[in-house]
């Protein structure tokens, strides 16, 4: 903890001084601009840029050089962007608000300083509350609102009591430790004026405990110990001089303070002037009280001529001079100085009122922003919950629709697969029946016509060696009779086969169409109309019938996949010279296809099969349904 802040201890000591004359900014910004250019051009690392910027501003602040608040905010914009780019830069984030707070104190902008102190505490998750407490106590002390200082102590007492434990855990940094001691000094001053002896003694006891805990660390910073010891003596002086009005004990404490300052002058002369600012006002009051006018006169002039004014306000110096003149019986000068002191008090009071108004404005703005943030966060949570509910509902609905679509697709796929199987089975049975009929005809022809022809052959073979003119006629007559008999038998068998096979085929084909449609379209989902006209099928060959079944299959597949129909009609009938196949549905229809391509494979397949049948294809579709019509030229059943 110590090495991190040792380099900036001088700046921190300066920052907590209570009155510093504001100096005009000098031309010392080149280094900041150069650092930003180097960082922008990638010439230095991010950590180097952050460290260098912080050190540069520390040096400026030590020279009492400050910026306008908006100007410094603009200068620190690259620093802030680099710092908030990583979650590991917590120390740099704290430094950002520390620099803004220090700058505000240097220009006596208490409201801004307190605002940045609160931002610093919020950033440290309210674990360190001493900065804001010290700032508030300082401004209330200036306008002598001692009750408000005591309220600050009671509101932060729990935190201050934890500081000894935080020191042992090295969980409190230099800024907050020093701020706690300054706050204790203001509290003892306020409690002494209010005769609140209990609060005074309690705060001094706690300050001693904190000082001893810090001294027990492995390597405490000596400058911190000097300041703690000095502030402890100042607290004790407030108790003895203001509360107890014990001048002898007050003089004894001042001697202890002088001894401490001599030790500091020997070991750390750089901080002597800084520490004396706490002592000079005490010595002025003490020497005026005991009538030591020469020493009082010396310290009054020292305070008036000092750059830091040793914590004394201008009106206080005038009051001290008035008392000194009164002690020397120079009442005219005493009156004039007191008169000027009251005028300064009025002017200072107006400045403090303005400062408090600024504080009130800033805190009101902060509270409003906080309230607005709470409202926005609540609205955001409610909006997120609503969005989540809507999204969840939409997701569930989409999932249900998708699941239903997948289910419908699965059912349609199953029905199409069933349609394919049923159609293929029916076609296979037709082809098998055709082969059996052909075999039966061959056997019949073999048993009748072939045997007859065999007999003719034997007769001829037998007659050839014996031909005479007389017997030739007789034999030829027999041959003719046998030939006629064979021809009559063959013709009769052929007609019987054709008649039987066509009758069976017609009855079987109508059943096949019913079977395909019945197996594919469930009764509970579709109204079906199937009509196969008698006398039509003899005009279609087996191959024609197979093509018809394939066309029906393709049409039903399209209906299942796309039409969303509830009624399906399949008609097969003869119209004068044509056989008509018509397949219709009451579905949603489809866009008319000007040119068949790979995207309309089902229609393309129907078109090709219609061409094989030498038929003419017509397709009509509208939002009310679709009709596929094929006209097939009828051919003689005996031409097959």
Long-range contacts (C-beta under 8 A, 24 or more apart in sequence): 1-170, 1-172, 1-173, 1-174, 2-217, 2-219, 2-220, 2-221, 4-91, 4-173, 5-173, 5-174, 5-175, 5-221, 6-221, 7-55, 8-54, 8-55, 8-58, 8-174, 9-174, 9-221, 9-223, 9-224, 10-62, 10-270, 11-58, 11-59, 11-61, 11-62, 11-102, 12-174, 12-175, 12-178, 13-178, 13-223, 13-227, 13-271, 13-274, 14-61, 14-62, 14-64, 14-274, 15-61, 15-102, 15-105, 15-106, 16-134, 16-178, 16-179, 16-182, 17-274, 17-277, 17-308, 17-311, 18-138, 18-311, 19-308, 19-309, 19-311, 19-312, 19-313, 20-64, 20-105, 20-106, 20-308, 21-64, 21-307, 21-308, 21-309, 22-64, 22-66, 22-106, 22-107, 22-108, 23-63, 23-64, 23-65, 23-66, 25-65, 25-66, 25-67, 26-65, 28-60, 28-63, 28-65, 29-75, 31-56, 32-56, 32-57, 32-75, 36-78, 39-78, 39-82, 40-78, 46-82, 46-85, 49-78, 49-79, 49-82, 50-79, 50-82, 50-83, 50-89, 50-92, 53-79, 54-92, 54-95, 54-99, 57-99, 61-99, 61-102, 61-103, 61-106, 64-106, 65-106, 66-103, 66-106, 66-107, 67-103, 68-107, 69-100, 69-103, 69-104, 69-107, 69-109, 69-112, 72-99, 72-100, 72-103, 73-100, 76-100, 93-123, 94-120, 94-123, 94-124, 94-173, 97-123, 98-175, 101-131, 105-135, 108-355, 109-358, 110-135, 110-138, 110-139, 110-355, 110-358, 110-359, 111-355, 111-358, 111-359, 111-361, 111-362, 111-363, 112-358, 112-362, 114-139, 114-359, 114-362, 114-363, 115-362, 115-363, 115-366, 118-366, 127-171, 128-172, 128-173, 128-176, 129-156, 129-159, 130-156, 130-159, 130-160, 130-176, 130-177, 130-179, 130-180, 130-183, 131-175, 131-176, 131-179, 133-179, 133-180, 133-183, 134-179, 134-180, 134-182, 134-183, 134-186, 137-182, 137-183, 137-186, 137-187, 137-190, 138-182, 138-186, 139-352, 139-355, 139-356, 139-359, 140-186, 140-190, 141-186, 141-189, 141-190, 142-313, 142-352, 143-349, 143-352, 143-356, 144-193, 146-189, 146-190, 146-191, 146-193, 146-194, 147-190, 147-194, 149-186, 149-187, 149-189, 149-190, 150-187, 150-190, 150-191, 150-194, 150-196, 150-199, 152-183, 152-187, 153-183, 153-187, 153-191, 153-199, 153-203, 156-183, 160-184, 160-206, 161-206, 163-206, 163-210, 163-213, 164-209, 164-210, 164-213, 167-210, 167-213, 167-214, 167-217, 168-213, 170-217, 174-221, 174-224, 177-210, 177-214, 177-224, 178-224, 178-227, 180-210, 181-207, 181-210, 181-227, 181-228, 181-231, 182-231, 184-231, 184-235, 185-231, 185-234, 185-235, 185-238, 185-278, 188-235, 188-238, 188-239, 189-238, 189-242, 191-243, 192-238, 192-239, 192-241, 192-242, 192-243, 193-242, 195-243, 197-243, 200-235, 200-238, 200-239, 200-243, 201-239, 203-235, 204-232, 204-235, 204-236, 204-239, 207-231, 207-232, 207-235, 208-232, 222-267, 222-268, 223-268, 223-271, 226-260, 226-263, 226-264, 226-268, 226-271, 226-275, 227-271, 227-275, 229-260, 230-257, 230-260, 230-261, 230-275, 230-278, 230-279, 231-278, 233-257, 233-260, 234-278, 234-279, 234-282, 237-282, 241-282, 241-285, 241-286, 241-289, 247-286, 247-289, 247-290, 250-286, 251-286, 251-290, 254-279, 254-282, 254-283, 254-286, 257-282, 273-308, 274-308, 276-310, 277-306, 277-308, 277-310, 277-311, 278-311, 279-310, 280-306, 280-310, 280-311, 280-312, 281-310, 281-311, 281-312, 281-316, 284-312, 284-320, 285-320, 288-320, 288-323, 288-324, 288-327, 291-327, 293-324, 293-327, 293-328, 296-320, 296-324, 296-327, 297-324, 300-324, 313-344, 313-348, 314-344, 314-348, 315-340, 315-341, 315-342, 315-344, 315-345, 315-348, 316-341, 318-344, 412-560, 412-561, 415-520, 415-521, 415-560, 416-520, 416-557, 416-560, 416-561, 418-519, 418-520, 419-516, 419-519, 419-520, 419-553, 419-556, 419-557, 419-560, 420-553, 422-515, 422-516, 422-519, 422-520, 423-516, 423-549, 423-550, 423-552, 423-553, 426-512, 426-515, 426-516, 426-549, 427-546, 427-549, 427-550, 429-508, 429-512, 430-505, 430-508, 430-509, 430-512, 430-542, 430-545, 430-546, 431-542, 431-546, 433-504, 433-505, 433-508, 434-542, 437-497, 437-501, 440-497, 441-493, 441-494, 441-497, 444-493, 444-497, 445-490, 445-493, 448-486, 448-489, 448-490, 448-493, 449-486, 449-489, 449-490, 449-493, 452-482, 452-485, 452-486, 452-489, 453-486, 455-482, 456-482, 456-483, 456-486, 498-637, 498-638, 502-537, 502-538, 502-637, 505-537, 505-542, 505-545, 506-534, 506-536, 506-537, 506-538, 509-537, 509-545, 510-537, 512-549, 513-549, 513-552, 513-570, 513-572, 516-549, 516-552, 516-553, 516-556, 517-552, 517-556, 517-568, 517-570, 520-556, 520-560, 521-556, 521-568, 525-566, 526-565, 526-566, 526-567, 526-568, 527-566, 527-567, 527-568, 528-567, 528-568, 528-569, 528-570, 529-567, 529-568, 529-569, 529-570, 529-571, 530-569, 530-570, 531-570, 531-571, 531-572, 531-573, 532-572, 532-573, 533-572, 533-573, 533-574, 535-574, 536-572, 536-573, 536-574, 536-579, 538-637, 539-574, 539-579, 539-634, 539-635, 539-636, 539-637, 540-579, 540-632, 541-640, 544-613, 544-632, 547-609, 547-612, 547-613, 548-572, 548-581, 548-613, 550-605, 550-609, 551-581, 551-583, 551-606, 551-609, 551-610, 551-628, 551-630, 552-581, 552-583, 554-602, 554-603, 554-605, 554-606, 554-609, 555-583, 555-602, 555-606, 555-628, 556-583, 557-602, 558-602, 558-603, 559-585, 559-587, 562-587, 562-588, 562-590, 563-587, 563-588, 563-589, 563-590, 563-625, 563-626, 564-588, 565-625, 567-625, 574-634, 575-631, 577-633, 577-634, 578-631, 578-632, 578-633, 578-634, 579-631, 579-632, 579-633, 579-634, 580-629, 580-630, 580-631, 580-632, 581-615, 581-629, 581-630, 581-632, 582-627, 582-628, 582-629, 582-630, 583-627, 583-628, 584-625, 584-626, 584-627, 584-628, 585-625, 585-626, 586-624, 586-625, 587-625, 587-626, 588-623, 589-621, 589-622, 589-623, 589-624, 589-625, 589-626, 590-621, 590-626, 591-621, 592-619, 592-621, 593-619, 606-630
